[in-house]
Amino acid sequence: MGLPDCHAFLCYHSRDYHLVINILIHTVMTMDITKSVAFTGHRPERIHQVGMLHLYLDIVSQVRRLYGLGYRYFLSGMAEGFDLLAAQAVADLKAEYMDIRLIAVVPFRHQSNRYRPENKSLYDRIMKTADKAVILREDYRKGCFHHRNDYLIDNSEIVLAYWDKQPYGGTYYTIGKAQMINRIIINLYK
């Protein structure tokens, strides 16, 4: 039975056509967690220590190193600051590595409407180059950023972070969860 035949069979015998479609799409696009890296880091206001260019170059260096170790999927939560910078680094490396994949994990559909114009423009450009966009909700709801961070950690083996080790905020939450489930954490904060 080929994929079209299997699809028709499942749809005929299923009470929830959309569930079957989602399962088939998910199966085709499933990434290998053992080959996946998630990004987490601060917004621009908390990236004091280094300039954005230096941080970008550190991210590129780490992504190259991880790619050399077999990692192919890079997940970004697409927030202003570190997330967008890391996503841009992966997007730029696509010219060099044909099988590198950028997965944009968006907490709610219109997340970027809250961004500064220059970041909104960057977000839009990156979304066009992303290999996959995972939109977790249609609209904002309290807790949606934690849900996004959970998704990042649950779907990666390594966390590439920029965390200033302060015990508050989304990056702190994400690092804590990553530690609880024994993810490898690489912190670029110096």
Secondary structure by P-SEA (a helix, b strand, c coil): ccaaaaaaaaaaacccaaaaaaaaaaaaaccccccbbbbbbbcccccccccaaaaaaaaaaaaaaaaaacccbbbbcccccaaaaaaaaaaaaccccccbbbbbbbccccccccccaaaaaaaaaaaaacccccccccccccaaaaaaaaaaaacccccccccccccccaaaaaaaaaaaaccbbbbccc
